[in-house]
Amino acid sequence: MQLGLSDTLPALVAKRFTAARDAGHLVFSPTHLSIINAAGISYQLRYCPALAKKPSNLKPDNEPKTPKPDPFENPTPELLIAQIPPENPTYNLILNKFPVIPNHFLLVTRDWYAQTDILDKTDLEATYECLKAWNADGSSSKNLFAFFNSGDDSGASQPHRHLQFLPVEAMRQPGSESWHPLIDILTSQPTSPGPSSTPKFQHLSGLPFSHFALPLPSNPSADDLHSIYLTLYKAAAAATRGQSPSEDTEQPATAGPASISYNLAMTRSTMMICPRRQETALVPVDSATARDVVDPGVLSLNGTILAGTLMVKAEGEWDSLRENPEQLTQVLTTIGYPRTDSRGPSL
C-alpha cells in the first residue's frame, strides 16, 4: 500500500495539528510528567488535571439515553490529514480531537468496521506504512508508537475501527531522557526458550502481566504482518485461559469478533500484545483532596501501557504512585492476566 501523501507525514501532521489547535478545532490538554521506576522498568507517569473535571451536562438517570454519534463517520475537515491510498481511499488519517501529546493521530477505516473484530491484513499494512513514512528520511530521532485497543476491558473509547499513533519525540519532555518506550526495550532481550514448534516470544521479566512480542522482518508484507499478529493473538487468547502458547491446542478464529480484550502495539521493528482482564485499577488517594474529582483513585489504562506510559487525572493519584512506585506493579497486575511464561529470560 502506498500512502501517496502530498508531503512528508510528520510535516502534514504537524501543520494540521497546529492549525486545528490554534483555531479551536481540537482541545490540547498539557500534562505534568514524572518518571517512576517499578521492577526495573522506567515508566512515564502523566498527570492531566483537565481529566478530573466533573461533567456539568449529565442527564438524569431516568432520561432516555441516545446513541453516541460516530465521530469517524464524517470526520471534521479541520482534523482530516489525508485519505489513503489516494486513488481509492479506504482509510482516513485524522487528528485526535482531545490530545495530551502533540501530533497524536489515528488511522480510521472509512467504512464502518468493528473495533472488536480481528484486524485485517490491510489494517496492519496501512499501520506499518505510517510507521515507515514517519521515519522516511532515516532520522533516528523520528519514531512512531502505534497502538490498538480492542474489547470492553482494553480502554477502547470508540467502536469504529481505528489505530492510534504517538510520535515518540513528542512523548519525551525535559527530564524524561532516561525513558524509552517499553516495546523498544524488548528488542534487547533474548527470546524465550521453548519447544522448536513454538514462536520465540520476547518478554520483560519486570512486566507483571502476560505479554508477547515478536520482531518484524525488514519491509514486511501484509501477509507477514498478519501472520505475526495472529500468532500473538493466539498466545494472548491462551493466556486468558491460563495456558502458555506451547500448551495451547485451541485454534481461535482468524476473522470476525475477537474472543478477548487486548492491547496491541507496533513499531517498525516489533509487534506486541497483552490480553486485558479489566480496564481500570485502583490506587489509594486522600478523599479530602479528591472531592471534585471524577472516580478518585480509579485509573483507566489503554494500549499506551505497552509504551511504558500511563496517565492519571488527579494530583492525589499522581502523588500516590510517585511516592510508592510499587503500587504501579499492582495496578499492572490487576489489569492484565498472570504470566504463563515462567521460563522467560530475566531483564
C-alpha positions in Angstrom: 0.0 0.0 0.0 1.3 3.4 -1.0 0.2 6.3 1.2 0.6 8.8 -1.7 1.0 11.8 0.6 1.4 15.3 -0.7 4.2 16.0 1.8 6.1 14.0 4.4 3.8 12.5 7.1 5.5 14.4 10.0 5.1 17.7 8.1 1.4 17.0 7.2 0.5 16.0 10.8 2.3 19.0 12.4 0.8 21.5 10.0 -2.7 20.2 10.5 -2.2 19.9 14.3 -1.0 23.5 14.7 -3.8 24.9 12.6 -6.5 22.8 14.3 -5.3 23.7 17.8 -4.9 27.4 17.1 -8.5 27.5 15.5 -10.0 25.6 18.4 -11.0 22.5 16.4 -9.1 20.3 18.8 -8.5 20.7 22.6 -4.9 20.1 23.6 -4.5 19.4 27.4 -1.0 19.7 28.7 0.3 17.2 31.3 2.8 17.2 34.1 5.3 14.4 33.7 7.3 12.2 36.1 9.5 9.2 35.5 9.0 6.4 38.0 10.7 3.0 38.2 9.0 -0.2 39.1 10.5 -3.7 38.9 13.4 -2.3 36.8 11.3 -0.6 34.2 11.1 3.2 33.8 7.5 4.5 33.2 6.2 7.9 32.2 3.5 9.0 34.7 1.5 11.8 33.3 -0.9 14.0 35.3 -3.6 15.7 33.3 -5.8 18.0 35.5 -8.3 18.5 32.7 -9.4 14.9 33.0 -10.5 15.4 36.6 -13.3 17.9 36.0 -16.7 16.5 36.6 -19.0 17.0 33.6 -21.8 19.5 34.2 -24.2 18.3 31.5 -25.0 14.8 32.8 -28.5 13.7 32.1 -30.8 12.4 34.8 -30.8 8.6 35.2 -34.4 8.3 34.1 -33.9 10.3 30.9 -33.6 8.1 27.8 -30.0 7.8 26.5 -29.5 8.4 22.8 -26.7 6.6 20.9 -23.4 8.4 20.7 -22.7 9.8 17.2 -19.8 8.2 15.3 -17.1 10.9 15.1 -15.3 8.9 12.4 -18.3 8.6 10.0 -17.9 12.1 8.6 -14.6 13.4 10.2 -14.3 17.1 10.8 -12.5 18.5 7.8 -10.1 20.5 10.0 -8.9 17.3 11.7 -8.5 15.3 8.5 -4.9 14.8 7.5 -5.2 12.6 4.4 -7.2 9.9 2.7 -5.2 6.8 1.9 -4.5 5.3 -0.6 -5.3 8.4 -2.7 -6.6 6.6 -5.7 -9.2 4.5 -3.8 -9.3 5.6 -0.2 -10.1 3.0 2.4 -8.7 4.9 5.4 -8.6 8.4 6.8 -5.8 9.8 8.8 -7.4 12.0 11.5 -6.1 14.1 14.4 -7.1 13.1 17.9 -9.6 15.8 18.9 -8.6 15.7 22.6 -4.8 15.0 22.6 -2.4 15.2 25.6 0.6 14.5 23.3 1.2 16.9 20.3 0.6 15.3 16.9 -1.5 12.4 18.2 -3.3 11.0 15.1 -5.4 8.0 14.1 -5.8 5.6 11.2 -9.5 5.1 10.7 -11.5 2.9 8.3 -13.6 5.0 6.0 -16.4 2.3 6.1 -17.6 1.1 9.5 -15.7 -1.9 10.8 -15.9 -3.1 14.4 -13.1 -2.2 16.8 -13.7 -5.6 18.5 -13.1 -7.6 15.3 -9.8 -9.2 14.4 -7.7 -6.9 12.4 -7.4 -7.3 8.6 -4.2 -7.6 6.6 -4.8 -4.1 5.2 -5.2 -2.6 8.7 -1.7 -3.8 9.6 -0.2 -2.9 6.2 -1.5 0.7 6.5 -0.3 0.9 10.0 3.2 -0.2 9.1 3.3 2.2 6.1 2.5 5.1 8.5 5.3 3.9 10.9 7.7 3.7 7.9 6.6 7.1 6.5 7.3 8.9 9.8 10.9 7.9 9.5 11.2 8.2 5.7 14.3 10.5 6.0 16.1 7.9 8.1 16.3 10.2 11.1 16.9 8.2 14.3 15.0 10.9 16.3 11.7 10.3 14.4 9.8 7.3 15.6 6.1 6.5 15.9 4.4 4.3 18.5 1.3 2.6 17.2 -1.4 1.0 19.4 -4.8 -0.6 19.1 -7.4 -1.1 21.9 -9.9 -3.8 21.4 -12.6 -5.0 23.7 -14.6 -3.8 26.7 -11.6 -4.1 29.0 -8.9 -2.6 26.8 -9.5 1.1 27.3 -11.1 1.5 23.8 -13.3 4.6 23.5 -14.9 4.3 20.1 -16.5 1.2 18.4 -15.5 2.3 14.9 -12.1 0.7 14.0 -9.1 2.9 14.5 -5.5 2.5 15.3 -3.5 5.3 17.0 -0.1 6.9 16.7 2.0 8.9 19.1 5.3 10.4 18.0 8.0 9.2 20.4 9.8 12.5 20.1 6.6 14.3 21.3 6.2 12.0 24.2 9.6 13.0 25.6 9.9 16.1 27.7 12.9 17.7 29.5 13.7 15.4 32.4 12.5 12.2 30.8 15.6 11.4 28.8 16.0 8.1 30.7 12.7 6.9 29.4 12.4 4.7 26.4 9.2 3.1 25.0 8.7 -0.2 26.8 8.2 -2.0 23.4 11.7 -0.8 22.4 13.3 -2.3 25.5 12.1 -5.7 24.3 14.4 -5.6 21.3 17.5 -6.0 23.6 16.0 -9.1 25.3 16.8 -12.7 24.4 13.8 -14.7 23.3 12.0 -17.2 25.5 13.3 -20.8 25.4 10.7 -23.4 24.5 9.7 -26.1 22.0 11.1 -25.7 18.5 7.5 -25.5 17.2 6.6 -22.5 19.4 7.5 -19.0 18.3 10.3 -17.4 20.3 8.5 -14.6 22.0 10.3 -11.7 23.7 9.4 -10.8 27.3 10.3 -8.4 30.0 10.6 -10.1 33.4 9.7 -6.9 35.2 6.4 -6.6 33.4 3.8 -8.3 35.8 1.2 -9.3 33.2 1.1 -11.7 30.3 2.6 -10.1 27.2 4.0 -11.4 24.0 6.2 -9.8 21.3 7.8 -10.8 18.1 10.3 -9.0 15.9 9.2 -7.8 12.4 11.2 -8.6 9.3 12.6 -5.7 7.3 9.9 -4.4 4.9 7.3 -7.0 5.9 4.5 -7.8 3.6 0.8 -7.6 4.6 0.8 -11.4 4.9 3.9 -11.3 7.2 2.3 -8.7 9.4 -1.0 -10.6 9.6 0.7 -13.9 10.4 2.7 -12.4 13.2 -0.4 -10.6 14.6 -2.4 -13.9 14.6 0.4 -15.7 16.3 0.5 -13.1 19.0 -3.3 -13.0 19.3 -3.4 -16.8 19.7 -0.8 -16.6 22.5 -2.8 -13.8 24.2 -6.0 -15.8 24.0 -4.2 -18.8 25.5 -3.0 -16.7 28.4 -6.6 -15.8 29.3 -7.2 -19.5 29.8 -4.1 -19.8 32.0 -2.1 -21.6 29.3 1.3 -20.9 27.7 1.5 -20.9 23.9 3.2 -24.2 23.9 0.4 -25.8 25.9 -2.5 -24.3 24.0 -4.3 -26.6 21.5 -7.2 -24.4 20.6 -7.4 -22.7 17.2 -9.1 -19.3 17.5 -10.9 -17.7 14.6 -8.8 -15.6 12.3 -11.6 -13.2 11.3 -14.7 -11.8 12.9 -15.2 -10.9 16.5 -12.2 -11.3 18.8 -12.6 -13.6 21.8 -10.6 -11.5 24.2 -9.9 -7.9 25.1 -6.4 -6.9 24.3 -3.9 -4.1 23.5 -1.7 -4.3 20.5 1.4 -2.1 19.9 3.7 -1.9 16.9 6.9 -0.1 15.8 8.9 -0.6 12.7 10.8 -3.4 14.4 8.4 -5.1 16.9 4.8 -6.1 17.4 3.5 -6.7 20.9 0.2 -7.8 22.5 -1.2 -8.1 26.0 -4.6 -9.6 26.9 -6.7 -7.5 29.3 -9.0 -8.7 32.1 -10.1 -5.2 33.2 -9.8 -1.6 32.1 -9.3 0.0 35.4 -7.4 -0.3 38.6 -7.4 1.5 42.0 -4.8 3.5 43.8 -5.3 4.9 47.3 -6.0 8.6 47.4 -6.8 11.1 50.2 -10.5 11.6 50.0 -10.1 15.2 51.2 -8.1 16.1 48.1 -10.5 14.3 45.7 -13.8 16.0 46.4 -14.2 17.4 42.9 -12.6 14.6 41.0 -14.5 12.0 38.9 -13.9 8.5 40.3 -11.0 9.4 42.5 -8.3 6.7 42.6 -9.6 4.9 39.5 -7.0 4.6 36.8 -8.1 3.8 33.2 -5.4 2.2 31.1 -5.2 1.6 27.4 -2.5 0.5 24.9 -0.1 3.2 25.9 1.0 0.9 28.7 2.9 -1.0 26.1 4.9 2.2 25.6 5.5 2.4 29.3 3.4 5.4 29.8 0.1 6.0 31.7 -2.0 8.9 32.8 -3.7 10.0 36.0 -6.4 12.7 36.4 -5.9 13.7 40.0 -2.9 15.1 41.9 -3.6 12.6 44.7 -3.2 9.7 42.2 0.0 11.2 40.8 1.4 11.7 44.3 0.4 8.2 45.4 2.2 6.5 42.6 5.3 8.7 42.7 5.7 8.2 46.5 5.0 4.4 46.2 6.1 3.1 42.8 5.4 -0.5 43.8 1.7 0.4 43.6 2.2 0.7 39.8 3.2 -3.0 39.7 0.0 -3.9 41.5 -2.0 -1.7 39.0 -0.5 -3.5 36.1 -1.0 -6.9 37.7 -4.7 -6.0 38.1 -5.4 -5.0 34.6 -3.7 -8.0 32.9 -3.5 -11.8 33.2 -0.9 -13.7 35.1 2.3 -14.5 33.4 2.4 -18.0 31.8 6.0 -17.8 30.6 7.8 -18.8 33.8 10.8 -19.8 31.8 11.2 -16.3 30.2 14.5 -14.5 30.4 15.4 -12.0 33.1 15.7 -8.4 32.3 
